[in-house]
Amino acid sequence: MKFNWEYTFSLFLDPNLWKAAGLVVVLSVLAWVISNVAGIGLALMKESRSRLLSTVARGYVWLFRSLPLLVLLVFAYNIPQVFPATSVVLGSSFSSALIALVLSESAYMAEIHRGGLMSVSIEQREAARALGLPYGKVQLHIVVPQAFRIALPALGNEFVSIVKLTSLASVISLQEILLVGQQLYTQNFMVLETLLSVAVFYVMLVTVFDQLRALLERKLDVNRRRPALQSEPECIERRVARGRERRAHSGEKLVHAQGVTKSFHGNQVLKGVDVDVHAGEVVVVIGPSGSGKTTLVRTLNHLEPADGGVIEVNGQLLGHRYNAQGRIEALSDKDISLQRRNVGMVFQRFNLFPHKTVLENVTLAPVQLRRMSGTEAENFGMDLLAKVGMSAHAKKYPHQLSGGQQQRVAIARALAMKPSVMLFDEPTSALDPELVQEVLSVIADLAREGITMVIVTHEMKLARDVADWVVFMEDGAVGQQGPPESLFGANADPRIKRFVQTVSDAPIITETPAVAGLMP
């Protein structure tokens, strides 16, 4: 038997095969898109703190990953015979095939998306929560976009599977490529010639869409993008001999923490901490590693809920409220997010959103929380970037910046919400020594402007020159607190002297500076 190449090539001009190929494209694209949306929803449900949602999602994934697609196709196509009302949705072989594919593929894509969600770091979620974004907006704008990019290669592979799985729809008489091919070779018995043409059609479809997937992957990968050109030179203004008057530890209390306790896995990290922060005051928290400094500052915006004690910010209980009976009850995540909007947070490792530009990082929260219009937020964002010397980098992405630049953008992002108090958690500890000064310069400028700040740091020069009040923590408790001159002076506690000597080469001051300035 001789292979008929002429007939094989003639099939590429057959209108019925091209029509079938078009139907496969439409069916595959619709199934992939709908399954993606459903898969993301199922993945979020599966990771939800709600046991009901998690159980429903787990049950769905278990059931539809267990059922063969062929069974779903036949079931979906024939169910109108038992339940005639379903014919409105399942009245054609195309709709039956689409529903069966979506039911099956959603279960697989849910696991792919769940892997993507798990790959997004907890720091990204915390940075979004610290801006006051509620759970839904955190997922929509921060977690899901990053998770989708991570999962895209696997999702592209799943699209290839869908294209090939459409061939099973021939069992319910859908006029897809394989069924048209079968109809042709039953007429002329040229089985191999026909199937070769059918195979080439599938290869062409998969190749085209694989290229589109690669194009989308490159589009979403911000690491491949070239740095935007600077429109002006970067400049961090160095001020000489211009300090600020030391503020008294008195006046309006913006933050009041009393008897704060916190434990992790039975280990008590905070042991009844008392700290007050007044309007316009700079409170610096120092102490050896493991003394509870970071945990304390994280409780001040409820990223770490305190186990006991009272924390008030702007006169409101943080994370709680008094009910009608005068009892304290926990607030919902939505209400806590409202409180966080008044407490800016700058993290040790910057935690900028990698899929957004510098300006988008700054404007995201004000726009999404309807604090400003898009235009207002962009103008205000550019003003803030200019304040921290980063306006020339507004169109760049975080990976295109140095560590010091990223931290300055993080400061601008926190300031964009116009918080009543700013929290800094070791803002320079992740930086190379030559980059520390540029961040300290920005912090010193904020202090001069009268912005209320709580700063956890090992930079003793910052504590001596900028702080109005210093809190020394040791073993989860406040060992001593007071103005810098009392903690760093000649009569300082020996424990503080030893600590300062271990973290700083600078000598301990022996007199009170009249005017402090961080810049040379």
Secondary structure, DSSP 8 states (H G I E B T S, - for coil): ----HHHHHHGGG-HHHHHHHHHHHHHHHHHHHHHHHHHHHHHHHHT-S-HHHHHHHHHHHHHHHHS-HHHHHHHHHHHHHH-GGGHHHHSSHHHHHHHHHHHHHHHHHHHHHHHHHHHS-HHHHHHHHHTT--HHHHIIIIIHHHHHHHHHHHHHHHHHHHHHHGGGGGGGT---HHHHHHHHHHHH--HHHHHHHHHHHHHHHHHHHHHHHHHHHHHH-GGGS-----SS--------S--B----S-SSEEEEEEEEEEEETTEEEEEEEEEEEETT-EEEEE--TTSSHHHHHHHTTTSS--SEEEEEETTEETTEEE-TTS-EEE--HHHHHHHHTTEEEE-TT----TTS-HHHHHHHHHHHTTSS-HHHHHHHHHHHHHHTT-GGGTTS-GGGS-HHHHHHHHHHHHHTT--SEEEEESTTTTS-HHHHHHHHHHHHHHHHTT--EEEE-S-HHHHHHT-SEEEEEETTEEEEEE-HHHHHSTT--HHHHHHHHHH--S----S--SSB-S--
